[in-house]
Amino acid sequence: MAERLLIVEDEEVLSESLKRVFSREGYEVDTAGSAEAALEVFENGFYDLIITDIILPGMDGIEFLKRVKEALPDQALIITTAYASLETAVEALRAGAYDYVVKPVIHEEIKQIVRNALHHRALQRENLLLKKQIEKQYDFSRIIGTSSAIRKIIHEVKKIADARSNLLILGETGTGKELVARAIHFNSSRVAKPFVPINCSAIPENLLESELFGHVKGAFTGAVTSKKGLFEEASGGTLFLDEIGDLSMNLQSKLLRVLEDHQIRPVGGTQSINIDIRFIAATNRDIETAVKEGRFREDLYYRINIIALKLPSLRERREDVELLVRHFIQKYSHELGKAVRDIDNEALELLVQYQWPGNIRELQNIIERAILIADDDTITREHLPECIQKEESFLREMFDKKLSIEDYTKAFILKYQSGYTEQQLADMLGITRKSLWEKRKRWGIAR
């Protein structure tokens, strides 16, 4: 479909000349001899670009431009002006015009400016569309579940999304900590600024300081150029520090200083740089125990823990498993080009009863694998990994033996201790870590 131009020009000869030039270029062109007439045409149609003279009978081009921008802020406009009114052209640019052309108009010049303006407008719309897609991707509706545990989290997240306070997200591996952090950022006033995630355990200790703070040229061997750090890149937006419990004591001290002063100094630098960042930290570790044991600074803990969110494990929200399963079936069937549309009741029940040490991430991987190996349109028991089928056999065996609570607990610990943390085992048994330790000691079960 041809792009549409509106030419607002009271000089009939110039107006007709421009109309012929742009019609030959493949544009659909309308003309108007005054701003008042142009406003009527504008209100009744859509134009990719408007070219208007500044000096017009009645309403001038500046006022016309302002009226158009009030009605449609992203409307692209170019103005034409005589040398005598260059000062007014600057005013038009400040009011939102893309560019100006000085009369007498040179056809090749104005054609190039029009091409540039339309390309710029296309990029703006593409960026806007991309932004909307990203916002939709991280909308609160992407946090899937109807359980009371997940409804509580969504309610809390909505309340704190636009706060300036630092946030600590706690939860086991695979519970969706980064998804929640992104949802918070993309639903806050910082949405137009960067969201910068960094996994503190994935970058070697000797490189992490440079990654976070940046460095100046010559700061260390191999620093052949200066480099901006992630703190500076995230300024104005949100920095997500995943697995913050893995930071060394040295970096914990430096991070505390950043949180207190809102300044950073690149490695090897002598000048401090002001930053404006909302910090969201996350960890799957028992950070309170780490503080008590001296492995995590208490003052840093209180700095990042102004607001805390504890994400539930998948075991704590089993009623959401079916929703998640069907979501991932739809997602991966589409992405992998497979015709899988359903899961049978036996396979679904196995998934609901499974203990999920890897939480949602593990479920996601299992569904992707099942879709890859499925031969028809339904996931069955045979498509699930051996660990899930073995767990179901173990639970049935324990049930058939009619064990006492003590014997069942002992068997459960022996069965699952290699695949779960102490806290996970305690949570699955519904007891405290201290009680778990006491039972181990009484039965002689080593950790």
Secondary structure, DSSP 8 states (H G I E B T S, - for coil): ---EEEEE-S-HHHHHHHHHHHHHTT-EEEEESSHHHHHHHHHTS--SEEEEESS-SSS-HHHHHHHHHHH-TT--EEEEE-GGGHHHHHHHHHTT-SEEEESS--HHHHHHHHHHHHHHHHHHHHHHHHHHHHHHHTSGGGS---SHHHHHHHHHHHHHTT--S-EEEE--TTS-HHHHHHHHHHTSTTTTS-EEEEETTTS-HHHHHHHHHEE-TTSSTT--S-EE-HHHHTTTSEEEEETGGG--HHHHHHHHHHHHHSEE--BT-SS-EE---EEEEEESS-HHHHHHTTSS-HHHHHHH-SEEEE---GGGGGGGHHHHHHHHHHHHHHHHT----EE-HHHHHHHHHS--TTHHHHHHHHHHHHHHH-SSSEE-GGGS-HHHHHHHHHHHHHHHHT--HHHHHHHHHHHHTTTS-HHHHHHHHT--HHHHHHHHHHHT---
